[in-house]
Amino acid sequence: MARDTFDVAFVVPRSGPAAIVGPSCEACGLLAADEVNADGGVLGRELRLRVVDGGRSPRTVAGEIDRLITAGTVEAVTGWHISAVRQQVAPIVSGRAPYVYSALYEGGERTPGVFLAGETPERQLLPALRWMAQERGVRTWCVVGDDYVWPLVSAAVARRYAHRCADIRILDEVFVPLGTQDFTAAVGRVERSGADGVLMLLVGSDAVRFNRAFAAAGLDSACVRLSPLMEENMVLATGADATRELYAAAGFFEALATASGLDFSRRYAARFGVQAPVLGSLGESCYEGVLLLARLVERAGGLGQAELGPAAETLAYDSPRGTVRMAGNHLMQSVYLARADGLELDVVAQLVP
């Protein structure tokens, strides 16, 4: 611990379908680092982020992380990237460096030394499906997702839930490659399914292109869309004409009218000004990741896995998402539902306190 800096690999998308949220992720991570350092840093050391492009192939990203840790260039890992990347990175860093994964994900990660700051289906997707059935009468769904672990496992969770609930049914499931350009076939499957709603499990620009194709086909007049991964940058890119009856579930929205949420938005605007990347839920999760990493290491008094695990068990603190606490290796947080209104996401319900 003789180093003057605490260097962290900050894995966020600079390429690929999720690159649309990359600038917001980087800005929020930088804001977190600034605030941690203004408060004394991590164990008296300046926290520095080394950006790694998490939009590349999972094997490529994991290889870079391996080299950085081996060379002693970084001592920890955090950031927003898809689960396929996390599955490659986690076994490489386990026992070598703490890893805080900030993205919402499919659940079930138990690799030692890996801590999860994002939402999981049980506390995000399933409460949203319940709300849509009870409040909007939407009970039949067609799943449209990218073909990798998060959409596939999340769809399976939704399917098992539907089997237990007499008033919710999954009528069809469509999975497409990451980076799909043409959603004509997927939109046709949705129309033929006759579902009341589309459960969107699409990333970044894939979701944007699907939204546009969906609206162009006129399905937005008869069918709602629900996504656990729809945030402010993606809504803006979709365009106001294609966001009718579009819902999103998340632990944070820029429009969240809580004291902690409003204060975070104010600090973000003060730090980056009017030209700042649009503040969204996925970017804010990177703030959570950096903050959680700093709090864990401070509480543990070091970077050892034996110290970090017990430190996480009783950790609680205030964040832009309100008061959050660790349970095992997961961060517990409130979850909200928002509805698109043109280019805005308006919070309409709290799904999980």
Secondary structure, 3 states (H helix, E strand, C coil): CCCCEEEEEEEECCCCHHHHHHHHHHHHHHHHHHHHHHCCCECCEEEEEEEEECCCCHHHHHHHHHHHHHCCCCCEEEECCCHHHHHHHHHHHCCCCCEEECCCCCCCCCCCCEEECCCCHHHCHHHHHHHHHHHHCCCEEEEEEECCHHHHHHHHHHHHHHHHCCCCEEEEEEEECCCCCCCHHHHHHHHHHCCCEEEEECCCHHHHHHHHHHHHCCHHHCCEEEECCCCHHHHHHHCHHHCCCEEEEECCCCCCCCHHHHHHHHHHHHHHCCCCCCCCHHHHHHHHHHHHHHHHHHHHCCCCHHHHHHHHHCCEEEECCEEEEEECCEEECCEEEEEEECCEEEEEEEEEC
